[in-house]
Amino acid sequence: MQLIKQINGTTCGQACLAMLLNTIIEDTIELVGHDNVTSDEEICPHLQLKAEKYCNPKDSGANVRLQLHQNPEDTNQKHWTVYYFGKTLDPAGFSDKKRWPLLKFWNIR
């Protein structure tokens, strides 16, 4: 899977969707209908996903996950990433040290 960078400060969801659908970000912007902040309800239906409940992502056994992170200082700020076989693909280019804690995730089968 190839890392796709977000094209502005609010297209991390569209970039992650593009990675998972193996397409370009412009296609997923059109699919979602905008180039702004995205919610679970806007991303997950395109992947036919439902949230899976695990205490720890490592317990899920999945090699590919869509992940949503949340800013602990401002819970209204969230950020999407893709976990792919042991590596986090971050469309904003944040390092593990700078990335916000994981809020929830969806296994990709």
Helices and strands as residue ranges (DSSP letters): H 12-21, H 25-32, H 40-47, G 57-60, E 64-70, E 78-84, E 87-89, E 102-107
